[in-house]
Amino acid sequence: MGKKSCSFSRKIIRRRLKKMAETMPDDVISTNNVTTTTNNAATVSTAVVGGVAGKPKKKTGGARLWMRFDCFGQSELIECDKNAIIKRVSIPARDLRILGPVFSHSSNILAREKAMVVNLEFIKAIVTAEEVLVLDPLSQEVLPFVDQLRQQLPHRSPFKNHEDGQLDVQEKENYPLNGGKWLPAPEAAEGLQCELPFEFQVLEIALEVVCTYLDTSVADLEKDAYPVLDELARNVSTKNLEHVRGLKSNLTRLLARVQKVRDEIEHLLDDNEDMADLYLSRKRLQNQQFEAMLGVATSNSIVPVAPYVQRRGSNVSASFIASNLSDDNDVEDLEMLLEAYFMQLDGTRNKILSW
């Protein structure tokens, strides 16, 4: 009986409270709710933590700012997330981690099927045969690289863009349409042999900016070092020794950064296959020529049987590979480019070691 009467009294109390809440104004109800929440903070916080509201939201990879430059020198700012970049340039997800903050001062030049991943000091970019995507283009350190791309790419491009976005009539004659894309005619290509492919133009600008930055850093450190050393020679004190120790730490870090870029270039120079994989424009042109030849071979086949087409295509592929084998092994242009900057970095390294 005691239990029943207790539960019955609780029901009566709930009904009365409900009627009181219905007759109260809205502002009074909200005020009472706030008071109740304040007085029972421990109970509310426990309920929130135990409920859905207490679960932390799952972090998702947000979009990052990139600047896109094409082979005609046109540029635009875009925001892309990781999946969009992977789909756009056809690289594995691990390559984007190389461009992340964990590898902020590492040096990598990686060749992929359709792209080149460049991670040199503060320059983080993905280069294809047609465009380059620069990460964090508004960063103070990256701005010189962006400025150099704006200044040099339009002058180095074999095409000239007009205000209406069309090619000149004479340029169209020199670059006949092949498979929906403009390709140099043989007589026009002879005049462009001295021109580096687009991906090497970008790589050269990146190496030039990085080497200039490292040379300037060494010169600035040298300028700051001589007064400190002279002061230490005049007065050997704890304060002067701390200044010299700080300069030595900066010098050691700078030497490591120069060494990383130098070692990466040396690694490429030691492997002709790695250098050949960086010829993105050549690989793209070979794929286009092979597809065109395969299409002609398929359309000229007398008996349209699938096995025959495959055999015919395999013969075309074999002859095509044999005819372009010498071109695949030709890495002289890239080798000369890398050797020039390797010697410059080696000179910077020797300058630091001579101190």
C-alpha positions, 0 to 999 in steps of 0.5 A: 500500500505504501508503494501504490500511494507513493506512485499515486502521489507522484502522478498527481504532482506531475499533472499539477506541474503540467497544468501550471506550465500550460497556464504560465506565459512563455517568458516565465517558462523559459526563465524557469527552464534556464534556472533549472538548467543552472541549478542542475548543471551537473545533471545536464552536462552528464546527459549531454555527454552521454547523449548525441550532443556529447559526441565530437563531430568527425573531421572531414578533409576540407578544401584547400586553396590552389592556383592553376596555371595552364600552358598558355599562362592563364591562371585562376584561384580554385578550392579543391578537396583531396578527392577532386585533386586526385581525380583531376591529376590522377595521382595516389592519395599518398602523394598529397600527404607528401605535400602536407605540413608533415613534410614541410621542409623535405624535397621530392620530385616524383614522376607519375603516369600523368603528373609530376609531384614537386615538393621543394622547400616551400614550393608544393605543386602538381605539374601535368603536361598542360597545367600546374597546381600550386598549393597555398599560392598566397603564402609569403614564401610562395608568392615569388614562385607565383610571380615568376610563373606569371612572368615567364610562362606566357613568354615561353609558351609556343601558342599566343593567346589573343583577347578573344581566346582564339589562336592566330590563323597562321598558328592554326596552320602550323598546329593542325588539329589532331584528335581534337588537340593542337599538335605541332606540325613537323616544320613548326616543331623544328623551330621549337626544339630548343623550347623546354616542355611545359613541365620542365619550364615549371620545374626550372622556375621552381628550382630557380626560386628555391636556389635563389632563396637558399643563396639569399638565406646563406648571404644574410646569415653570413652578414649577421655572423661577422659582427657577432664573431667580432664581438666575441673576439673582443669580449668572451661572455655568456651573452656573446657565446649564446649569440654564436651558438644560435648562429651555428644552429641556424647554419646547421638547419640551413645546411640540412635544407640545402643538402636535401634539395641537392640530394634529390637532384642527385638522385634523379641524375643517377637514374635515367629511367626516373628522368625519362618518366618526368617527360610528361609531354612526350608521354602524352604525345606518344599516347595520342599518336598510338591511339591515332595509329590504332584507330587507323589500323582498326578502321582499315581492317578488312575483317572486323573480328575482335581477335584480328583487331587485337593482333593488328593493334599489337603489331602497331604497338610494337612498331611504334615502341620500336620507332620511339625507343631512342626518344624515350632514352633521350633525357639530355634536356632534363639532365642539363637542367638538373646539372646546372642547379645541382652545381649551384646548390653544391656551391652553396653547400661548400660555402656553408662548410667553409665557414 
